[in-house]
Each structure stands twice: as structure tokens, then as C-alpha cells.
Amino acid sequence: MMREKKTVLDLFCGCGGLSYGFIEAGYEVLLGIDHWKDAITTFEKNHKQKITWSCSRFCLMKQQKED
């Protein structure tokens, strides 16, 4: 029987330290998401084969609530 890897989405991923821990534990990280562009740039350097998404939508939602 083939065993599938468990998968992770890293929300607010920063530089990818948590993702690294999951990879070392045998998980597959599918996506790194953060609203800080510099964090995404660093995550991409640390995890070259992973997909990233810079989410400025969180910032927009926060601004709308404050208005």
C-alpha cells in the first residue's frame, strides 16, 4: 500500500522556518502565503520549489474595517 505525504499550507509564512520544520518531519509544503513582500522573497530563496503568494488582501480588508 502506497502512503501519501501529508500536505501543509503555510499561512503568514515569513522566511519559511515553520515550512522547513514540516519538510523535515516528512510533510509536503504546497504553498507559502504572507502579506509582507520581503518575507515572500526570502521564503522563495529558502524553498525554491514551492509556490508563494503575497496577500495584500488582508491589508485591504483591515483598512476597510478601520474606515
PyMOL commands that set and color helices and strands:
alter all, ss='L'
color gray80, all
select helices_A, chain A and resi 17-24+37-46+57-66
alter helices_A, ss='H'
color red, helices_A
select strands_A, chain A and resi 7-11+28-34+51-54
alter strands_A, ss='S'
color yellow, strands_A
deselect
rebuild
show_as cartoon
